[in-house]
Amino acid sequence: MPRELHGEFPVQHPLNALTQTIIGAAIEVHRELGPGMLENAYETCLTFELLRRDLMIERQKLLPLTYKGQLMDCGYRLDLLVEGSVIVEIKAIEKLDRVHFAQLHSYLRFAKCPVGLLFNFNVAWLSRDGIRRIAHDIVVS
C-alpha cells in the first residue's frame, strides 16, 4: 500500500541516500531560481543538477497503462526517472492537492517503482513546504 514517508526510512536503506541526493539537487535548483517559474524550467535545471551528480536520468519517460493485460498508450509521462527506481514529479502550483499524490501513487504502481518524490517549486521554502516522499510496497527491515 502506498504511503507518505515521514522519516521512518532506515538510514541504511539504499533508496534513502538516493532520494536525499535528489532532494539536495532540488533544493539547489530552488535556491537558484526561486518560485514563479514554469515546471519545464525546474525540470530542465533539476536534470542538469542530477546529471552533475552522475545519476542516470530518463526525462519525460513514457508510462504505458496496463489494462486487462494490454498495454495502452494514454500519454502518461514521468517527469524524471532517476536510477531506474525513483520517480520525480515536478509541480509549480499554488499548493499540492490529493490529486497530485494520487497521480504519483498511480505512476509508482504502473512503473513498479518503489519510491517517488513530489516537488512543488512554487513555494517560499522548498525544504519546508514543497517536498513529499512517497513509497510504494517497500519492505523495510
N, C-alpha and C positions, 0 to 999 in steps of 0.2 A: 504494500500500500504506500503510495507516495506520501511524503511528509516534509514539512519545512524543518531544516536543521537549525538548531539554536545552540551550537557549541558542543553537542554530545558526540560529535565525530571524534574518535580517538586520535590523538596526535600522530601515532604511528601509522595510521591508515594512509596508503599512498595517494589516494584521491584528495586527502586533506591538503597535502603540500601543493598539489597541482592547483586546486581551487584557490589557495592562498596566493599563489603566483599570479593567477588570472585576476584576482581581486586587486592585488597590488598594481598590476598594469592598468586596470580600470580607474583606480584612484589617481594614478599618474595622468591619465587622459583627462579626467575631470578637473584635476588641479590646473592643467594647462588650458583647457577650453572653457571650463565653467558651464553653467546651464545655458539653455537657449538656442542650441544648435539643432540641426536635423539629425535624426537617427543615423543616417548614412555617414555623416561626419564622424560621429562617435565610433561607428563600426570600422570605418577606414583607419582611424587613428589607433583604435584598440588592436586591430590586426597588425599594424606596424609595431606596436609595443610588444605584442606576443611573439612575433617573429624575431624581434631583437632579443628575446629571452630564449631563443632556439626551440620554440614549441611548434609542433605540427598543427597547422590550421587548415580547415576547409571552410570557405566562406560561401554563404548562400547555397548550402548543400541541399539538394532536392530530397524531400522526405515523402516517399510514396506511402499511401494509406493502404493497408491490407484489409479488404472487406470480403468476407466469406471465401477466404483463401486466394483471392485475386488482388494483384497489385493495381491500385488506382492512382493515377497522377492527378491530384487535386490542386496542384500548385503550391503545396506547403514547402517552405524552405526554412532551414535552420539558419539563423544569422551567422553563427560560428559554431563549428565543432572542433574542439581542442583535444589533441592527442587521441582522437577517436573515442573519447569517453566522457567529455564534459560538453554539454550543450550550453551555449551562451546566447541569451535573448536580450536584445538591446531595445530600450524604450526611451523616449524623450517626451514624456507626458506629464500632466499635472499631478496625477497620483496613480499608483498601481491599484488595480481592482481585481476582484476574484477571477474575471475572465482571463487576465494575464497569467495567473497561477494555473488555471485550468488548461490554458494553451500549452504552457511549459510541461505540465504533467502529461498531457497527451503526446507531446513530442518525445518525452523520455520513454514513454511506453512503446510507441511505434518505432523509435530508433533503437530501442533496447539499450539505452544508456543509463548508467547508474546515478548520475548527478547532473543537475542543471543550475546555472546561475542566471538570475534575472536582474538586470541593471536598469534603473531609471536615472538617466543622466540629468534630467530636468529638476534637480533639487539643489539646495544650497550646499549640503554636506552629503556627498555620496556615501561615505563610510557610515553615516548615521541613518540616513533615510532612503538610500537608493540601491541597496544590495539585499538580495534574498537568495539563499542557497537551498535547493530542493533536492531531496534524494528519492530514488525510486528503487524499491526492492533490494536495498543494501543490507546484507547480513553483517552486523558489527559484532566482532568477538572481543 
